[in-house]
């Protein structure tokens, strides 16, 4: 990748294919999730090296609560273990954490871990990259929650309905200070957005990789960045 290439400021990733990876090897689905977790560090390091400032990972959707309880419990146990293990190494690299979604629905231990990580974030001037984990997240749910937040402001007389525009609506989203994604990557060959960052991805570029998430390599990530750099973004203009 050339240093003069146009880079995305914010990359979002739909990490798909853990279950299929495990099935191909006659392993339990949780083995695929555990293998997929190892790829996160690889992707974060690639983005850090390339100069990407924000990285959002779709870790657990609102719809994933419908999976078998045993799998859900294992997923959050693995997440807690991963965050406990990797938080310090990530901080040493200048990576801060944020979390996106209905966090109040997460297990108590996970919520406590999230609060601890947020308190341990580096000062903004020391931050080299911001890692956002989407947990119990859905784009439609985020939009509905933003509408409720604005409705309450109207009830309190803080704003009027006529004042609501795109800027004010964006300010009611979960993480309004995070810039919209420039690039969204989806792995495993599926070509759909799956309720991920619906509002924010209005002008994002999409790159779909055939590789299953646990098999993704640094080469795959740089290929996605190269493809983004080769595109001309017009934002509705000529």
C-alpha positions in Angstrom: 0.0 0.0 0.0 1.4 3.4 -1.0 1.7 6.1 1.7 0.2 8.7 -0.6 -3.1 6.7 -1.1 -6.4 8.1 0.0 -7.2 6.5 3.4 -10.5 6.1 5.1 -10.7 8.0 8.5 -13.2 5.5 9.8 -13.6 1.8 8.9 -16.5 -0.4 9.9 -16.3 -4.2 9.8 -19.0 -6.8 9.7 -17.1 -9.8 10.9 -18.9 -12.7 9.3 -18.2 -16.3 8.9 -17.1 -17.7 12.3 -19.8 -20.3 12.3 -19.1 -21.5 8.8 -15.4 -21.6 9.5 -16.1 -24.0 12.5 -18.6 -26.1 10.5 -16.1 -26.7 7.7 -13.7 -28.2 10.4 -16.4 -30.1 12.3 -15.8 -27.9 15.3 -18.4 -26.2 17.6 -19.4 -22.7 16.6 -17.7 -21.3 19.6 -14.4 -22.5 18.2 -15.0 -20.2 15.2 -15.7 -17.3 17.5 -12.5 -17.9 19.5 -10.5 -18.1 16.3 -12.2 -15.0 14.9 -11.2 -13.0 18.1 -7.6 -13.5 17.2 -8.1 -11.7 13.9 -9.3 -8.5 15.7 -5.8 -7.7 16.9 -4.4 -8.3 13.4 -7.0 -5.9 11.9 -6.4 -3.3 14.6 -2.7 -3.4 14.0 -3.1 -3.1 10.2 -5.4 -0.1 10.6 -3.0 1.5 13.1 -0.1 1.0 10.8 -2.1 2.4 7.9 -3.2 5.5 9.8 -6.9 4.8 10.1 -8.2 6.8 13.1 -11.5 5.0 13.9 -12.4 1.3 13.6 -15.9 -0.1 14.4 -16.4 -3.8 14.8 -19.9 -5.4 14.6 -19.4 -7.9 17.5 -22.9 -8.8 18.6 -26.1 -7.6 17.0 -29.5 -7.1 18.6 -30.7 -10.1 16.7 -27.9 -12.3 18.1 -29.8 -12.5 21.4 -32.0 -15.1 19.6 -29.1 -17.6 19.4 -28.9 -20.5 21.8 -28.2 -19.3 25.4 -25.1 -21.5 25.7 -23.6 -19.8 22.6 -24.5 -16.3 23.8 -23.1 -17.0 27.3 -19.9 -18.3 25.8 -19.6 -15.3 23.5 -19.7 -12.8 26.4 -17.4 -15.0 28.5 -14.9 -14.8 25.6 -15.4 -11.1 25.2 -14.8 -10.4 28.9 -11.7 -12.6 28.7 -10.5 -10.8 25.6 -11.0 -7.3 26.9 -9.3 -8.1 30.1 -6.3 -9.6 28.3 -5.9 -7.1 25.4 -6.9 -3.8 27.0 -3.4 -2.9 28.3 -1.6 -3.9 25.1 -4.1 -1.9 23.1 -3.6 1.1 25.4 0.1 0.8 25.1 -0.3 1.2 21.3 -2.4 4.4 21.8 -5.8 2.7 21.1 -8.8 3.9 23.0 -12.2 2.1 23.4 -15.8 3.1 22.9 -18.9 0.9 22.8 -22.0 1.2 20.6 -25.4 -0.3 21.3 -27.9 -1.0 24.0 -25.2 -1.6 26.6 -27.7 -1.8 29.4 -28.8 -5.2 28.1 -25.4 -6.8 28.4 -24.4 -9.1 31.3 -23.4 -7.2 34.4 -19.8 -8.3 34.2 -19.5 -7.0 30.7 -21.0 -3.7 31.6 -18.5 -3.3 34.5 -15.6 -4.2 32.1 -16.9 -1.5 29.7 -17.0 1.2 32.4 -13.5 0.3 33.5 -12.1 0.4 30.0 -13.7 3.8 29.3 -12.2 5.2 32.5 -8.8 4.0 31.5 -8.9 5.6 28.0 -5.9 7.7 27.2 -6.2 11.5 26.9 -7.3 12.5 23.4 -3.9 14.0 22.5 -2.3 10.6 23.1 -4.8 8.6 21.1 -3.6 7.1 17.8 -6.7 5.1 17.0 -10.2 4.7 18.5 -11.7 1.2 18.5 -15.5 1.0 18.8 -17.2 -2.3 19.6 -20.8 -2.7 18.6 -22.6 -4.8 21.2 -26.3 -5.5 21.4 -26.4 -3.2 18.4 -28.8 -2.7 15.6 -29.1 0.3 13.2 -32.8 0.4 13.3 -32.8 0.2 17.0 -30.3 3.1 17.2 -32.5 5.2 14.9 -35.6 4.4 17.0 -33.7 5.3 20.2 -32.6 8.6 18.7 -36.2 9.4 17.8 -37.3 8.7 21.4 -34.5 10.9 22.7 -35.6 13.8 20.4 -39.2 13.2 21.4 -38.3 13.6 25.0 -36.5 16.9 24.2 -39.6 18.1 22.5 -41.7 17.2 25.5 -39.4 19.2 27.7 -39.5 22.2 25.4 -35.8 22.0 24.6 -36.4 21.8 20.9 -39.3 22.1 18.5 -40.2 19.6 15.8 -39.3 22.1 13.1 -35.8 22.3 14.4 -35.0 18.7 13.7 -32.6 18.3 10.8 -29.9 15.8 9.9 -27.4 17.5 12.2 -29.7 17.4 15.2 -30.8 13.9 14.5 -27.2 12.7 14.3 -26.5 14.3 17.6 -29.1 12.0 19.2 -27.4 8.8 18.0 -25.3 6.6 20.4 -21.9 8.1 19.6 -22.5 11.4 17.9 -18.9 12.5 18.2 -17.6 9.6 16.1 -17.3 10.5 12.4 -19.4 8.5 9.9 -17.6 5.5 8.4 -15.9 6.0 5.0 -15.4 2.3 4.4 -17.4 -0.8 5.5 -15.9 -4.2 5.0 -17.9 -7.4 5.2 -16.3 -10.8 5.1 -17.5 -14.3 4.1 -18.9 -13.5 0.7 -22.3 -12.2 2.0 -23.4 -8.9 0.4 -25.7 -7.2 2.8 -25.5 -4.6 5.5 -27.3 -6.6 8.2 -28.6 -3.6 10.2 -25.2 -2.1 10.7 -24.7 1.7 11.0 -27.7 2.4 8.8 -27.8 6.1 9.3 -24.0 6.6 9.4 -23.2 4.6 6.3 -25.3 6.7 3.9 -22.2 7.6 1.9 -19.8 4.8 2.9 -18.0 2.7 0.4 -18.5 -1.1 0.7 -16.0 -3.8 0.1 -17.1 -7.4 0.3 -14.4 -10.1 0.9 -15.1 -13.8 0.1 -12.8 -14.8 3.0 -14.3 -16.1 6.2 -13.5 -13.8 9.1 -11.2 -16.3 11.0 -9.1 -16.7 7.8 -8.7 -13.0 7.1 -5.1 -11.8 6.8 -3.3 -8.5 6.8 -3.2 -8.9 3.0 -7.0 -9.0 2.9 -7.3 -5.8 4.9 -4.7 -3.9 2.8 -6.5 -5.1 -0.3 -9.7 -3.5 1.0 -7.9 -0.3 1.8 -6.4 -0.3 -1.7 -9.8 -0.8 -3.3 -11.2 2.1 -1.2 -8.3 4.3 -2.3 -9.0 3.6 -6.0 -12.6 4.8 -5.8 -13.8 8.3 -6.5 -16.3 9.5 -3.9 -18.7 12.1 -5.2 -21.3 12.4 -2.4 -24.0 13.0 -5.0 -21.9 15.5 -7.0 -20.4 15.2 -10.4 
